Amino acid sequence: MGQGRQGLRRRRRLAGALCLPFANPRHSHEVDAFRTQKLPDRMTLVCGVVETTHNYVEHPQVIAERLDVVWAKLEAMRDGAAIASKRLWS
């Protein structure tokens, strides 16, 4: 506390991810902005895939688009886990 603007700037610089609720229909259109405006290399975009706080059901095409990203992330997680395991147990 009490760090003022300098502390706020430092925290912004250290942020490694941006988490957005793209499963929420009020925000799902915002994913298009990231097709043209890239995040810095040090940052990851974390996207909500299925809205769990409402009783509506998403269109299958919407889920398919979201899951394409999830599968790519899961593949990267698997590869990263293999690298970490090799470092840890070798």
N, C-alpha and C positions, 0 to 999 in steps of 0.2 A: 504494500500500500504506500501511497505517498510518492510514487515514482514519476507521476505526471506523464507528459507526452513522450519523454524519452523511454520510459518503461513500456508504454503502450507500443511504440515503434519496435522495441526489441521483441516483445511477444509476437507481433505480427511477422517479424522476420523468422522467428523460430517455428511458426506454424508449419506442420508437415502435411496437413490434410484439410480438405474442405468438405464438410458433410452436409449434403442437401437432401431434402425430402422429396425426391422426384416421383415417388409413388403417390404423393398427394397431388390430386388433379389441379390444384391452384399453382403448383410449382413444376409440373411435369414438362411444360413447354420450355422451361429455362435450360434444359439440357442442350438445346440447339445452340445456345450461346457458346458452349464449349467446343463446338465444331469449328468455330472461327477464332475464338479467343482462347488461346492455350494458357494453362496454368504454368507457373514456373517449374522447371525440372525437379526441384526439390519437393514439390507438392503432389499429393494424390487426391483425386476426386472420389469421395465415398458417396454412392448413390443409393437411396432407398428404392427397393424393388417392389415390394408388396405393401400396400397400406393396411395396417392392422387395427387402426382406431375407428374405422367406419365399416358399415355393413354392405357397402357396394362391392361388386365384383368387377375387376379390371378386364378389359377386352384381351383375348388371347394374344393378339398381335402386340399389344403394349407390353405384356409380360415377356413375350419372345424377345423383343428388342432389349429389354432390361436384362434378361438372362444371358444374352450374347455377351454382355459386359461381365456378368458374374462368372461365366465359364472361363473367360480369359483371365480373370483375377484368380479363380481357383487353380488354374493351370500354373500361374506365376507363383502362387502360394506353395503348391506341390513342389515346384522346382526349387524354390527358396528353402523349403523344409529339407529337401534332399541335400542341398549344399550345406546347410547348418548341421545336419546330422553327420555328414561326412567330416566336417571340421571338428565336431564334438567327439565323435567316437573313433577317429583315426589317430 
